[in-house]
Amino acid sequence: MASDSTRLFCAHAGKAAEAPLPDAVARAARRSLLNVLGAAIGAARTPAVEAVLATAADLGATGAAPVPGRAERLDPEWAAIATGTAAHLDDFDDTHLHTVIHPGATALAAVLALAPETAPDGATALKAFALGCESQLRIGVAISPSHYDRGWHITGTCGVFGAAVAAGHLLGLDAVRSGHALGIAATGTLGQREAFGSMTKPLHAGKAAATGVFAARLAAAGLTAPDDPLGPGGVLPVFAEPRYEELRRAWTGEWELEHNTFKPYPCGIVAHPAIDAAIAASARIGEPREITAVEIRCHPLVPELMGRAQPLDGLQARFSAQHAAAVGLLDGEAGLRQFSDERATDADVIRLRAVTTLAPTDACARDSATIRIEREGAAPVEVHVEHARGSEARPLTDEELLAKVDRLVEPVLGGGAARKIADAVHGLATAPGLGVLLDAVVA
């Protein structure tokens, strides 16, 4: 490969793959892995995942690859689709705020899809997951924000590269074949923001994972690709206005994965500050029927990404800041029940959404918001949130993250499952294989 961008990217990734993960990166990888396993298991029995598994069954796609939270074993392609879709379905997975990529879903799906045939030890699997996350994040940084602004769903478009790198590590690809894997993956990038609020959005992550695994397999078998798929003649300038220097950076010092965050609420992360503010205000508003108006001062991304004023179901509600604030005010919480089809269509929520307006301003940071509630015959209530829970400034603690995972997996796998999963994740560095982890995450 004569050009610089892809060659240097693969060289830096390869060098990182040869060394132990830095302690801070390993910790970030374990936390990201635990979080995304919880998200995948929590959504394992939802209609979207059932549809994927029914299709796989119709096609006879049985195999050895696991799907978290399920008893079925599928071939690698369909296992990757099912796992990636489940992990991203509830919008409860990890989020890299600078790019708004959810890297864990595709990286997890790729690693689990190939686990039976590659039989990695725990450290190798964790490294593959970390490399897969980091690859898509670095590519995402290089094309942000113009890529997202053009209407692409960056988790889908960058996810194929992360999955290809994770799969390539498990398959033992060298730097040249890793470049070919990226080139093959570049022909299968996918996902537009139009899909937000539908089952197709999480499918982007699942299909990206399967495409990345497929690309790595083809590269391992000898299929070649253009010399510089990440360079000026490749896919990135089609998508965005790339900063190629980001792709040429050595993987030394701080990794992008260290900036990954974990959601306390199952919806678009830009609405989380408003949810925090609404929950804080809920105890002060008295009778909700007396609310005459709600104003949310917020970052401009909030109406752009979550401006659906009257969502029709739970999936659409995940992209409605008006809904997120309404349930926060009414229920004093914002969990999976608050983003169910039933709650999305309740009369009290519909009424409160109707009197809620978004007031975007460039002066407001992404993790900040102010909510002002006007009430009939009473003084207004105003709450300002400087940094949302789960943001880099207020990250979830290990205990809070475990509690989140427990709430997700207990209905699917039973009491105590979250602790078993956490123990298996934290023991990966010395685990001879993935048996303990897989036993903990499948039904």
Secondary structure, DSSP 8 states (H G I E B T S, - for coil): --SHHHHHHHHHHHHHHHS---HHHHHHHHHHHHHHHHHHHHTTTSHHHHHHHHHHHHTT-EEEEE-TT-S-EE-HHHHHHHHHHHHHHTS-S-EETTTTB-HHHHHHHHHHHHHHHH---HHHHHHHHHHHHHHHHHHHHHHTTHHHHTTB-HHHHHHHHHHHHHHHHHHT--HHHHHHHHHHHHTT---BGGGTTSTHHHHHHHHHHHHHHHHHHHHHHT----S-TTSTTSSHHHHS---THHHH--S-SS-GGGGEE--SSSS-GGGHHHHHHHHHHHTTS--GGGEEEEEEEE-THHHHHHB-SS-SSHHHHTTBHHHHHHHHHHHS--STGGGSHHHHT-HHHHHHHHTEEEEE-TTS-TT-EEEEEEETTEEEEEEEESS-TTSSSS---HHHHHHHHHHHHHHHH-TTHHHHHHHHHHTGGG-SSSHHHHHHH--
